[in-house]
Amino acid sequence: WLKALHTGSIMRVLCCQAPKLSYVQAIEVLQRVARGCNCDMAVFPEIAIDHPPQCTGQGQLSLENVALEMLSRFARQRQMYIVLGSMVERTPSGQVFDTCIVFNREGEIHALYRKQLVNPHDNKAAGTVPGLFETDKGMVGVLLGAEAAEERMWAAVAMRRPVLILNPARGRVQMDATLARAHPELKFEAWSEGFRRIERLVEERTRGYLCSFLRVDAPLHQGGAGNSMLVEHHRSAMVPSWGSAFFIVEATRPEQLIARRPPGWRQLSIDERIQAASSEPGLLSLDEKVMRGPRYHVWTFRLPQVQAQALQANAAKWTSDVDALELEVACSGGKCFLMPLTAQDGRLLYAVCTQKGGITLWDVRHKREAFTCDVGAANVIPQLDPLRLGLYDMGSGSDVSAVGPWHTRSQFIVASCATGNHGLSFRVFDQSTPLRACTIPRSKLPHKQWATVDIVTGRPLSPTAMIPAAVAEVTIPGRATMEFVLEHKIVVRAIFPHDLYTAIAVVEAPGSDLVPLGLLIDLELGTAEHLDIYGQGPLSMEPEPEEQDEEDGDNEDLMTPRSIASPRLSSRVSEQPPLGGPDVLIGVQSIEQRFLERNRDRQERVLVNLYRSNRISLLTCNDWELHEQLLVGDVRLAKWRAEVPVASAVAPNPHSGSFQIVVTYESLQMRWWQVSLK
């Protein structure tokens, strides 16, 4: 399953859950949203574009239509397919159709599909040809609106074995407006039930032939239900909200869908099929095997300020030129940091912090923002007084580099770093309320205790050997000697709470020979104390006599679960290639755990650090003692050389004297370890 996740997708598709737009608005939306996204296709819902019939002979669909001509140019410039869910087509004979239009990468009208399932009260004609068009990625099918629920129409498209089925729609939700205002939770339940209904429909229709299904709906309250989503055999990717939204999905190759199943899929027994038939009667009449298993949902976060830029509410702003550089930064956003929270009223929230300092609280249940603050845009938070606004400000030129939990489930701490001598900044929030702030200049960091390493072995040198290289003493007549850091940006890798007013930060200097360093941050006094989390550097292990001749032997010991990581260490340097710098920190986590070597009745906080050399260092926070050991065997043996960790996850074990750590490796292996202090 892990190997299947590394295969490429068949197509990147931009889903535009947008209201009815003019062609000028549609082009500007695509310009703003698709920049830098490298999409293969953009899809709009039904009745997505208003076109000027006075220029086209009362609605004939050709490149003589100014709207289609401008969209054709955009498709050619961006080398992408554009699918307009449907437009009103009027033929010379007077017939009116709802027609889906497809532009290819050269800007040509590649396909026209006339809707077959029409309402007789609309006085529109019905098409007779299934919706299919060929792309450089494979065949793509089209089903408009409720046609996806018609078995015969689905079967006609599935016969051609498409790699993707598109379903532009505009399905209005039937709900009493007064009841919805009195009980807002009913609106959310109806919206969620729409997703579940589509999932059940796609599961039923794809039993004979598996492929990806993409529904692009119109926004809720603007003619649609807001149920845009990608449905595949193993997952569903949903739109960020029921309003106007734009998100990118990657459709999976049909031949890879089975391999993408998470572990746990199995054939339903007769009794299970009878039980499931209460909601799906068709299961009893199936002759083939019915497989069921775990699926996962993908929800995308899209910052509201980016959404507002993409779809302006004021029509006067549509022709204004948005700063390309500013928009590109806003759309990419750099890194984003997520922190799960529980609000004081019990709601589940995510704090979404952008690298540039924007903070959004995302309501997990209702899939919408509960609070947004972007200090760079003063008009976003005009209600804040200057003092409170200063608590949000991370500092000029600062980049957020870490977000961590604080002492209650509604609180979190944000760490940022700046260039020059501005140093590190820390901000503590309780949901949207800033509690305290602290800035530590670089000159006050414990540089004299910050060691460098031998680039060959990765072992730390004496801290005093690196002082002249990293810190210069400048003497100004009449003033005390001052220290200025000359090079290397310092970033906070992780931040964790220690007590009421102190935090533990893990900092690095990327591109330098400085080792990862722990800092005990006092948020009240604005001080930082040195904590050693690097230890002796990469450690070699004295091999057991019987292991020296087992280089090509059985590897069953590699996959032994729940093994206690306690190999024998020696001081001899391992015979391995030069590291070229410090041992790379792969993962760091803070947990509370009881240990076999300590008092079993008392939990203590420990900082768990995993390095690229398969070395794990444990810093116990009650006595600041560092414990080091190796997770795997001697790296000099060939069977261990490919075991380079890439990610880790740590969990305490309340029923044992050791905690659990799961590590993934470049060899695509995944191992579960139990680790104690020794």
C-alpha positions as CSV (number, residue, x, y, z in Angstrom):
1,W,0.0,0.0,0.0
2,L,2.9,2.4,0.8
3,K,4.5,1.7,-2.6
4,A,1.2,2.4,-4.3
5,L,1.0,5.9,-2.7
6,H,4.2,6.8,-4.6
7,T,2.8,6.4,-8.0
8,G,1.7,9.4,-10.1
9,S,-1.8,10.6,-10.5
10,I,-3.6,10.5,-13.9
11,M,-4.6,14.2,-13.9
12,R,-4.6,17.4,-11.7
13,V,-8.0,19.0,-11.9
14,L,-9.0,22.5,-10.7
15,C,-12.6,22.3,-9.4
16,C,-14.4,25.7,-9.5
17,Q,-17.5,25.7,-7.2
18,A,-18.5,29.1,-8.4
19,P,-21.7,31.0,-9.0
20,K,-22.9,32.0,-12.5
21,L,-20.2,34.2,-13.9
22,S,-19.6,36.3,-17.0
23,Y,-16.8,35.2,-19.2
24,V,-14.6,38.1,-18.0
25,Q,-15.1,37.0,-14.4
26,A,-14.4,33.3,-15.3
27,I,-11.1,34.2,-17.0
28,E,-10.0,36.3,-14.1
29,V,-10.9,33.6,-11.6
30,L,-8.8,31.1,-13.6
31,Q,-5.9,33.6,-13.8
32,R,-5.9,34.1,-10.1
33,V,-6.5,30.5,-9.0
34,A,-4.6,28.5,-11.6
35,R,-1.3,30.5,-11.4
36,G,1.5,28.2,-10.4
37,C,-0.8,25.2,-9.9
38,N,0.2,23.2,-13.0
39,C,-3.3,21.9,-13.6
40,D,-4.3,19.7,-16.5
41,M,-8.0,20.7,-16.4
42,A,-10.4,23.2,-14.9
43,V,-14.1,22.3,-14.5
44,F,-17.0,24.6,-13.9
45,P,-20.6,23.6,-12.8
46,E,-23.7,23.6,-14.9
47,I,-25.0,27.0,-16.2
48,A,-21.6,28.4,-15.2
49,I,-21.1,31.1,-17.8
50,D,-23.3,33.9,-19.2
51,H,-22.4,34.6,-22.8
52,P,-23.5,37.6,-24.8
53,P,-26.0,36.1,-27.4
54,Q,-26.2,39.4,-29.3
55,C,-22.6,38.7,-30.5
56,T,-23.2,35.1,-31.5
57,G,-26.4,34.8,-33.5
58,Q,-28.7,34.1,-30.5
59,G,-26.6,31.5,-28.7
60,Q,-24.7,29.4,-31.3
61,L,-21.6,27.8,-29.8
62,S,-18.6,28.5,-31.9
63,L,-15.3,30.5,-31.6
64,E,-17.2,33.5,-33.1
65,N,-18.8,33.8,-29.7
66,V,-16.6,36.4,-27.9
67,A,-16.9,34.5,-24.6
68,L,-15.8,31.2,-26.1
69,E,-13.0,32.9,-28.0
70,M,-11.5,34.5,-24.9
71,L,-11.7,31.2,-22.9
72,S,-10.1,29.5,-25.9
73,R,-7.2,31.9,-25.8
74,F,-6.7,31.2,-22.1
75,A,-6.8,27.4,-22.6
76,R,-4.1,27.8,-25.3
77,Q,-1.9,30.1,-23.2
78,R,-2.1,27.8,-20.1
79,Q,-2.0,24.5,-22.0
80,M,-4.9,23.1,-20.0
81,Y,-8.4,21.7,-20.7
82,I,-11.4,23.8,-19.7
83,V,-14.7,22.2,-19.2
84,L,-17.7,24.5,-19.0
85,G,-20.4,22.5,-17.3
86,S,-23.1,23.8,-19.6
87,M,-24.2,26.8,-21.5
88,V,-27.5,27.5,-23.3
89,E,-27.1,26.5,-27.0
90,R,-29.7,27.7,-29.6
91,T,-29.4,25.9,-32.9
92,P,-30.4,27.5,-36.3
93,S,-33.5,25.3,-36.3
94,G,-34.7,26.9,-33.0
95,Q,-33.9,24.0,-30.6
96,V,-32.4,24.8,-27.2
97,F,-30.0,22.5,-25.4
98,D,-28.0,22.6,-22.2
99,T,-24.5,21.9,-23.7
100,C,-21.2,21.1,-22.1
101,I,-18.2,22.6,-23.8
102,V,-14.7,21.2,-23.7
103,F,-11.6,23.2,-24.8
104,N,-8.4,21.3,-25.4
105,R,-4.8,22.4,-24.7
106,E,-4.7,24.1,-28.1
107,G,-7.7,26.2,-27.3
108,E,-10.0,24.4,-29.8
109,I,-13.6,23.4,-29.0
110,H,-12.7,19.7,-28.5
111,A,-16.2,18.4,-27.6
112,L,-19.8,19.4,-27.3
113,Y,-22.1,17.3,-25.1
114,R,-25.8,18.0,-25.1
115,K,-27.6,17.0,-21.9
116,Q,-29.8,14.0,-22.3
117,L,-31.9,14.1,-19.1
118,V,-33.9,17.3,-19.3
119,N,-37.0,18.6,-17.4
120,P,-40.0,18.6,-19.8
121,H,-41.1,21.9,-18.2
122,D,-37.9,23.6,-19.4
123,N,-38.9,23.4,-23.0
124,K,-35.4,22.2,-23.9
125,A,-34.4,19.4,-26.3
126,A,-32.5,16.3,-25.2
127,G,-29.3,15.1,-26.6
128,T,-28.8,11.5,-27.8
129,V,-25.0,10.9,-27.7
130,P,-23.1,9.9,-24.6
131,G,-20.7,12.5,-23.2
132,L,-17.1,11.4,-23.9
133,F,-14.0,13.1,-25.1
134,E,-10.4,12.0,-25.5
135,T,-7.4,13.6,-23.7
136,D,-3.7,13.0,-23.6
137,K,-4.3,11.3,-20.3
138,G,-7.1,9.0,-21.5
139,M,-10.8,9.0,-22.2
140,V,-13.0,11.2,-20.0
141,G,-16.7,10.8,-19.5
142,V,-19.3,13.6,-18.8
143,L,-22.6,13.2,-17.0
144,L,-24.6,16.4,-16.3
145,G,-26.5,16.9,-13.1
146,A,-28.9,14.1,-12.3
147,E,-27.7,11.9,-15.2
148,A,-25.1,10.4,-12.8
149,A,-28.0,8.7,-11.0
150,E,-29.3,7.1,-14.2
151,E,-27.9,3.6,-14.5
152,R,-28.3,3.4,-18.3
153,M,-26.5,6.7,-18.9
154,W,-23.6,5.7,-16.5
155,A,-23.3,2.3,-18.3
156,A,-23.1,4.0,-21.7
157,V,-20.1,6.1,-20.5
158,A,-18.5,3.3,-18.6
159,M,-18.5,1.1,-21.7
160,R,-15.6,3.2,-23.1
161,R,-13.5,2.6,-20.0
162,P,-12.8,6.3,-19.1
163,V,-10.1,7.3,-16.6
164,L,-12.3,9.9,-15.1
165,I,-16.1,10.7,-15.1
166,L,-17.0,14.4,-14.7
167,N,-20.3,15.4,-13.2
168,P,-20.9,19.2,-13.5
169,A,-24.1,19.9,-11.6
170,R,-26.4,22.5,-10.1
171,G,-28.5,20.5,-7.7
172,R,-30.5,22.8,-5.4
173,V,-31.1,21.6,-1.7
174,Q,-34.7,21.5,-0.7
175,M,-34.9,22.9,2.8
176,D,-37.3,25.1,4.7
177,A,-35.6,28.5,5.0
178,T,-37.3,29.3,8.4
179,L,-36.3,26.0,9.8
180,A,-32.8,26.4,8.6
181,R,-32.5,29.8,10.3
182,A,-33.8,28.5,13.6
183,H,-31.6,25.3,13.5
184,P,-28.4,26.0,11.6
185,E,-27.1,22.5,12.4
186,L,-29.8,21.1,10.0
187,K,-28.2,22.9,7.1
188,F,-24.9,21.3,7.9
189,E,-26.5,17.8,8.2
190,A,-28.2,18.2,4.9
191,W,-24.9,19.3,3.3
192,S,-23.1,16.3,4.8
193,E,-25.8,13.9,3.7
194,G,-25.3,15.1,0.2
195,F,-21.7,13.9,0.3
196,R,-22.8,10.5,1.7
197,R,-25.5,10.1,-1.0
198,I,-22.9,10.7,-3.7
199,E,-20.5,8.3,-2.2
200,R,-23.1,5.5,-2.1
201,L,-24.2,6.2,-5.7
202,V,-20.6,6.0,-7.0
203,E,-19.9,2.8,-5.0
204,E,-22.9,1.2,-6.6
205,R,-22.2,2.4,-10.1
206,T,-18.5,1.5,-10.1
207,R,-18.8,-2.1,-9.0
208,G,-18.4,-3.2,-12.6
209,Y,-15.7,-0.8,-13.6
210,L,-13.6,1.3,-11.2
211,C,-12.7,4.8,-12.1
212,S,-12.5,8.3,-10.5
213,F,-15.7,10.4,-10.2
214,L,-15.6,14.2,-9.9
215,R,-18.7,16.2,-9.1
216,V,-18.4,20.0,-9.5
217,D,-21.5,21.7,-8.0
218,A,-22.6,25.3,-7.7
219,P,-22.4,27.0,-4.2
220,L,-25.2,26.5,-1.7
221,H,-27.8,29.4,-1.9
222,Q,-26.5,30.2,-5.4
223,G,-28.3,27.6,-7.3
224,G,-26.5,24.5,-6.1
225,A,-25.9,22.3,-3.1
226,G,-22.2,22.9,-2.5
227,N,-21.4,19.2,-2.8
228,S,-18.3,19.3,-5.1
229,M,-16.1,16.2,-4.4
230,L,-13.8,13.6,-5.9
231,V,-14.9,10.0,-5.1
232,E,-12.6,7.1,-5.6
233,H,-12.5,3.5,-4.4
234,H,-10.4,4.3,-1.4
235,R,-11.1,7.9,-0.5
236,S,-13.2,11.0,-1.1
237,A,-11.8,14.6,-1.4
238,M,-14.4,17.2,-0.5
239,V,-14.7,20.9,-1.2
240,P,-13.5,23.2,1.6
241,S,-16.9,24.8,2.2
242,W,-20.5,25.0,0.8
243,G,-19.9,28.5,-0.6
244,S,-17.8,29.7,-3.5
245,A,-14.6,27.6,-3.4
246,F,-11.7,26.5,-5.6
247,F,-9.7,23.4,-4.9
248,I,-7.4,21.0,-6.7
249,V,-7.7,17.2,-6.8
250,E,-5.5,14.5,-8.3
251,A,-7.4,11.7,-9.9
252,T,-5.9,8.2,-9.6
253,R,-5.2,5.9,-12.5
254,P,-7.9,3.2,-12.7
255,E,-5.3,0.4,-12.6
256,Q,-4.0,1.9,-9.3
257,L,-7.3,2.1,-7.4
258,I,-7.2,-1.4,-6.0
259,A,-3.6,-1.0,-4.9
260,R,-4.5,2.3,-3.1
261,R,-6.9,0.5,-0.7
262,P,-5.8,0.9,2.9
263,P,-5.3,-2.4,4.8
264,G,-8.5,-4.0,6.0
265,W,-10.5,-4.5,2.8
266,R,-12.3,-7.9,2.6
267,Q,-15.3,-9.7,1.0
268,L,-18.6,-9.3,2.7
269,S,-20.2,-12.5,4.1
270,I,-23.8,-13.5,3.3
271,D,-25.0,-12.2,6.7
272,E,-23.2,-8.9,6.2
273,R,-24.7,-8.5,2.8
274,I,-28.2,-9.1,4.2
275,Q,-27.6,-6.6,7.0
276,A,-26.3,-4.0,4.5
277,A,-29.2,-4.6,2.1
278,S,-31.6,-2.6,4.5
279,S,-30.0,0.6,3.1
280,E,-28.8,-0.8,-0.3
281,P,-31.3,-3.4,-1.6
282,G,-29.3,-4.0,-4.7
283,L,-26.6,-5.9,-2.8
284,L,-28.8,-9.0,-2.6
285,S,-29.2,-9.3,-6.4
286,L,-25.5,-9.1,-7.1
287,D,-23.7,-12.2,-8.3
288,E,-20.2,-10.8,-8.0
289,K,-18.2,-10.5,-4.8
290,V,-18.9,-7.4,-2.7
291,M,-15.8,-5.9,-1.1
292,R,-15.8,-3.4,1.7
293,G,-13.1,-1.8,3.8
294,P,-11.9,1.5,5.3
295,R,-11.9,4.7,3.2
296,Y,-10.6,8.1,4.2
297,H,-11.8,11.6,3.6
298,V,-9.7,14.5,2.4
299,W,-10.7,18.1,3.4
300,T,-8.7,21.0,2.0
301,F,-8.1,24.2,3.9
302,R,-8.3,27.3,1.9
303,L,-7.6,30.6,3.6
304,P,-10.5,33.0,3.4
305,Q,-8.3,36.0,2.4
306,V,-7.1,34.0,-0.6
307,Q,-10.7,33.0,-1.5
308,A,-11.7,36.6,-1.3
309,Q,-9.0,37.6,-3.7
310,A,-9.9,34.8,-6.2
311,L,-13.6,35.7,-6.3
312,Q,-14.3,39.4,-5.7
313,A,-17.8,40.3,-4.4
314,N,-17.5,43.7,-5.8
315,A,-18.0,43.7,-9.6
316,A,-16.0,46.9,-10.0
317,K,-12.9,45.0,-8.9
318,W,-13.0,42.3,-11.5
319,T,-11.0,44.2,-14.1
320,S,-8.4,45.5,-11.6
321,D,-5.0,43.9,-11.9
322,V,-4.0,42.0,-8.8
323,D,-0.4,42.1,-7.8
324,A,1.0,38.9,-9.4
325,L,3.7,38.5,-6.8
326,E,1.4,39.1,-3.9
327,L,-1.2,36.7,-5.2
328,E,1.3,34.0,-5.9
329,V,2.6,34.2,-2.3
330,A,-0.9,34.2,-1.0
331,C,-2.0,31.2,-3.1
332,S,1.1,29.1,-2.3
333,G,1.3,30.5,1.2
334,G,4.6,28.8,1.8
335,K,4.3,26.4,4.6
336,C,1.2,26.0,6.7
337,F,1.1,24.7,10.3
338,L,-1.9,22.9,11.7
339,M,-2.8,22.5,15.4
340,P,-5.9,20.7,16.6
341,L,-7.8,22.6,19.3
342,T,-11.0,22.1,21.3
343,A,-12.9,25.4,21.8
344,Q,-14.2,26.4,25.2
345,D,-17.7,25.6,23.9
346,G,-16.6,22.1,22.9
347,R,-16.3,22.7,19.1
348,L,-13.4,21.0,17.3
349,L,-11.1,23.5,15.7
350,Y,-7.9,23.6,13.7
351,A,-5.5,26.5,14.1
352,V,-4.0,27.1,10.6
353,C,-0.9,29.3,10.7
354,T,0.8,30.4,7.5
355,Q,4.5,31.0,7.2
356,K,3.8,34.8,6.8
357,G,1.9,35.0,10.1
358,G,-1.7,34.6,9.1
359,I,-3.9,32.7,11.6
360,T,-7.2,31.0,10.8
361,L,-9.3,29.0,13.2
362,W,-11.1,26.4,11.1
363,D,-14.4,24.8,12.4
364,V,-13.9,21.1,11.7
365,R,-17.6,20.2,11.9
366,H,-19.0,23.0,9.7
367,K,-15.9,23.2,7.4
368,R,-15.6,27.0,7.6
369,E,-13.4,29.6,9.2
370,A,-14.4,30.7,12.7
371,F,-11.7,33.4,12.9
372,T,-9.1,34.9,10.6
373,C,-6.3,37.3,11.3
374,D,-3.7,38.5,8.9
375,V,-1.6,41.2,10.5
376,G,-0.2,42.2,7.1
377,A,-3.7,43.3,6.0
378,A,-4.9,45.9,8.5
379,N,-8.4,45.9,7.2
380,V,-8.9,42.3,8.2
381,I,-9.0,43.1,11.9
382,P,-9.9,46.8,12.2
383,Q,-11.7,46.1,15.6
384,L,-8.4,45.4,17.4
385,D,-6.8,48.1,19.5
386,P,-3.1,48.8,18.9
387,L,-2.0,47.0,22.0
388,R,-3.8,43.8,21.1
389,L,-2.7,44.1,17.4
390,G,0.9,44.2,18.6
391,L,0.4,40.8,20.2
392,Y,-0.6,39.3,16.8
393,D,2.4,40.9,15.1
394,M,5.3,38.4,14.7
395,G,7.8,41.1,13.8
396,S,9.1,42.7,10.6
397,G,10.4,40.0,8.2
398,S,9.5,37.2,10.5
399,D,8.5,33.7,9.3
400,V,6.4,31.3,11.4
401,S,8.5,28.1,11.7
402,A,6.7,26.1,14.4
403,V,3.3,25.8,16.2
404,G,2.7,23.7,19.3
405,P,0.1,23.0,22.0
406,W,-0.1,25.0,25.2
407,H,-1.5,24.1,28.6
408,T,-5.2,23.8,27.8
409,R,-6.8,22.2,24.7
410,S,-7.9,25.6,23.4
411,Q,-4.5,27.2,23.6
412,F,-1.5,27.1,21.2
413,I,1.9,28.8,20.9
414,V,3.4,30.2,17.7
415,A,7.2,30.5,17.1
416,S,8.7,32.7,14.4
417,C,12.2,33.7,13.4
418,A,13.5,36.9,11.7
419,T,16.6,37.9,9.9
420,G,19.3,40.2,11.4
421,N,19.5,40.5,15.1
422,H,15.7,40.3,15.7
423,G,16.0,36.7,16.9
424,L,13.0,34.5,17.9
425,S,9.4,35.5,18.7
426,F,6.8,33.5,20.6
427,R,3.1,34.2,20.9
428,V,0.6,32.3,23.0
429,F,-3.1,32.3,22.0
430,D,-6.3,31.0,23.6
431,Q,-8.3,30.4,20.5
432,S,-8.3,33.9,18.9
433,T,-7.2,35.8,22.0
434,P,-3.5,36.6,22.4
435,L,-2.3,35.9,25.9
436,R,1.4,36.7,26.0
437,A,4.3,37.5,23.8
438,C,8.0,37.2,24.0
439,T,10.9,38.2,21.7
440,I,14.5,37.0,22.3
441,P,17.2,38.8,20.2
442,R,19.9,36.7,18.6
443,S,22.5,38.3,20.8
444,K,20.8,36.8,23.9
445,L,20.8,33.2,22.6
446,P,23.3,30.9,24.2
447,H,25.8,30.8,21.3
448,K,28.8,29.9,23.5
449,Q,27.1,26.6,24.4
450,W,26.1,25.9,20.8
451,A,28.5,23.3,19.4
452,T,29.6,22.6,15.8
453,V,30.4,19.1,14.5
454,D,33.1,17.3,12.7
455,I,31.9,17.1,9.1
456,V,33.3,13.5,8.7
457,T,31.9,11.8,11.8
458,G,29.0,14.2,12.7
459,R,30.3,14.3,16.3
460,P,30.2,17.6,18.2
461,L,33.3,19.7,18.7
462,S,34.0,21.8,21.7
463,P,31.6,24.8,21.8
464,T,34.5,27.2,22.3
465,A,36.0,26.1,19.0
466,M,33.2,27.7,17.1
467,I,32.8,31.0,18.8
468,P,35.0,33.1,16.5
469,A,33.2,31.6,13.4
470,A,29.7,32.4,14.5
471,V,29.9,35.4,16.8
472,A,32.0,38.5,16.4
473,E,32.9,40.7,19.4
474,V,32.6,44.4,18.4
475,T,34.0,47.0,20.7
476,I,32.6,50.5,20.4
477,P,34.5,53.3,22.3
478,G,32.7,54.2,25.5
479,R,30.4,51.1,25.4
480,A,30.5,47.6,26.6
481,T,31.6,44.8,24.2
482,M,28.7,43.6,22.1
483,E,28.2,40.3,20.3
484,F,26.6,40.1,16.9
485,V,25.7,36.9,15.0
486,L,27.1,37.1,11.5
487,E,25.6,34.3,9.6
488,H,23.1,31.5,9.4
489,K,19.4,32.0,9.9
490,I,18.1,30.4,13.1
491,V,14.7,28.6,12.9
492,V,12.5,27.0,15.6
493,R,11.9,23.3,14.6
494,A,9.4,22.5,17.3
495,I,7.9,24.2,20.4
496,F,6.4,22.5,23.5
497,P,5.0,23.7,26.9
498,H,7.1,23.0,30.0
499,D,5.4,24.9,32.9
500,L,3.1,27.9,33.2
501,Y,5.6,30.4,31.8
502,T,8.3,28.4,30.1
503,A,8.5,26.4,26.9
504,I,11.0,24.0,25.3
505,A,12.1,25.0,21.8
506,V,14.2,23.0,19.4
507,V,16.2,25.3,17.1
508,E,18.4,24.7,14.1
509,A,20.7,26.7,11.8
510,P,20.1,25.2,8.3
511,G,23.1,25.1,6.1
512,S,25.6,25.4,8.9
513,D,27.7,23.0,11.0
514,L,25.7,23.9,14.2
515,V,24.0,21.0,15.9
516,P,20.3,21.0,16.7
517,L,19.9,22.7,20.1
518,G,17.2,22.8,22.8
519,L,16.2,26.0,24.5
520,L,14.3,26.5,27.7
521,I,12.4,29.7,27.0
522,D,11.1,31.9,29.8
523,L,8.2,33.9,28.3
524,E,8.0,36.3,31.3
525,L,11.7,37.2,31.5
526,G,12.6,36.8,27.8
527,T,15.5,34.5,28.4
528,A,16.8,31.3,26.8
529,E,18.8,28.5,28.5
530,H,20.8,25.9,26.7
531,L,19.6,22.3,26.6
532,D,21.7,19.5,25.0
533,I,19.6,17.3,22.7
534,Y,22.4,16.3,20.3
535,G,24.6,14.3,22.7
536,Q,27.6,12.5,21.3
537,G,26.5,12.5,17.7
538,P,26.2,9.4,15.5
539,L,27.0,6.3,17.6
540,S,28.4,3.0,16.3
541,M,27.3,-0.3,17.7
542,E,29.6,-3.1,18.5
543,P,28.2,-6.0,16.5
544,E,27.4,-9.3,18.1
545,P,29.8,-12.1,17.0
546,E,27.1,-14.1,15.2
547,E,25.9,-11.0,13.3
548,Q,29.2,-10.3,11.6
549,D,28.6,-13.1,9.0
550,E,24.8,-12.5,8.5
551,E,25.1,-9.7,6.1
552,D,23.1,-11.6,3.5
553,G,21.0,-13.6,6.0
554,D,17.4,-13.5,6.9
555,N,15.9,-10.1,7.6
556,E,13.1,-11.2,9.9
557,D,14.7,-9.3,12.7
558,L,14.1,-6.1,10.8
559,M,10.3,-6.5,11.1
560,T,10.1,-7.8,14.7
561,P,7.3,-5.7,16.2
562,R,7.4,-4.2,19.7
563,S,11.1,-4.7,20.1
564,I,12.8,-2.8,22.9
565,A,15.4,-0.5,21.4
566,S,18.4,-1.1,23.5
567,P,21.5,-2.1,21.4
568,R,25.0,-2.0,22.9
569,L,26.9,1.1,22.1
570,S,30.6,1.7,21.8
571,S,32.7,4.8,21.5
572,R,34.4,3.6,18.3
573,V,33.5,5.7,15.3
574,S,31.4,3.9,12.7
575,E,33.0,3.2,9.3
576,Q,30.5,5.1,7.2
577,P,30.8,7.9,4.6
578,P,31.2,11.5,5.8
579,L,28.0,13.1,6.9
580,G,29.0,16.5,5.6
581,G,27.5,18.2,8.7
582,P,25.5,17.6,11.8
583,D,23.3,14.5,12.2
584,V,19.9,15.6,10.6
585,L,17.0,15.8,13.0
586,I,14.1,13.8,11.5
587,G,11.4,14.1,14.2
588,V,10.9,15.6,17.6
589,Q,8.0,15.1,20.0
590,S,7.2,15.7,23.7
591,I,5.3,13.1,25.7
592,E,4.6,12.1,29.3
593,Q,5.5,8.5,30.1
594,R,6.3,6.2,33.0
595,F,9.6,4.3,32.5
596,L,10.9,1.0,33.8
597,E,14.2,2.6,34.9
598,R,12.4,5.2,37.0
599,N,9.5,5.4,39.4
600,R,6.7,3.5,37.7
601,D,4.0,5.4,39.7
602,R,5.1,8.8,38.3
603,Q,4.9,10.1,34.8
604,E,7.6,12.4,33.6
605,R,7.9,14.6,30.5
606,V,10.5,13.5,27.9
607,L,11.6,15.1,24.7
608,V,12.1,12.4,22.0
609,N,14.5,13.2,19.2
610,L,15.1,10.9,16.2
611,Y,18.1,11.5,13.9
612,R,19.0,10.4,10.4
613,S,21.6,8.0,11.7
614,N,18.9,6.0,13.4
615,R,20.0,7.5,16.7
616,I,17.3,8.4,19.3
617,S,18.0,10.8,22.1
618,L,15.7,11.2,25.1
619,L,15.8,14.3,27.2
620,T,14.0,13.9,30.6
621,C,12.7,17.2,31.6
622,N,12.7,16.7,35.4
623,D,16.5,16.4,35.6
624,W,17.6,17.4,32.0
625,E,19.5,14.2,31.6
626,L,20.1,13.0,28.0
627,H,19.8,9.2,27.1
628,E,21.0,8.0,23.7
629,Q,20.6,4.7,21.9
630,L,20.3,3.2,18.4
631,L,17.0,2.0,16.9
632,V,18.6,-0.4,14.3
633,G,21.6,-2.5,14.0
634,D,25.1,-1.7,12.9
635,V,25.0,0.6,9.9
636,R,28.2,-1.0,8.6
637,L,26.3,-4.1,7.6
638,A,24.7,-3.9,4.1
639,K,21.2,-4.8,5.4
640,W,21.1,-1.7,7.5
641,R,22.5,0.9,5.1
642,A,19.2,1.6,3.3
643,E,17.5,2.0,6.6
644,V,17.4,5.9,6.6
645,P,14.4,7.3,8.5
646,V,12.2,9.9,6.8
647,A,9.4,10.4,9.4
648,S,8.3,9.3,12.8
649,A,5.3,9.4,15.2
650,V,5.5,9.0,19.0
651,A,2.8,7.9,21.3
652,P,2.9,7.2,25.1
653,N,2.0,3.8,26.5
654,P,0.1,4.1,29.8
655,H,0.2,0.3,30.3
656,S,4.0,-0.1,29.9
657,G,7.3,1.3,31.1
658,S,8.2,2.3,27.5
659,F,6.7,4.5,24.9
660,Q,5.9,3.6,21.2
661,I,7.5,5.1,18.1
662,V,6.6,4.3,14.5
663,V,9.3,5.1,11.9
664,T,9.1,5.1,8.1
665,Y,12.3,4.6,6.1
666,E,13.5,5.4,2.6
667,S,13.2,1.6,1.8
668,L,9.4,2.0,2.2
669,Q,9.6,-0.1,5.4
670,M,7.6,0.9,8.4
671,R,8.6,-0.2,11.9
672,W,7.0,0.0,15.3
673,W,9.3,0.2,18.3
674,Q,8.9,0.3,22.0
675,V,11.6,2.5,23.6
676,S,12.7,2.9,27.2
677,L,15.4,5.1,28.7
678,K,18.1,2.5,28.5
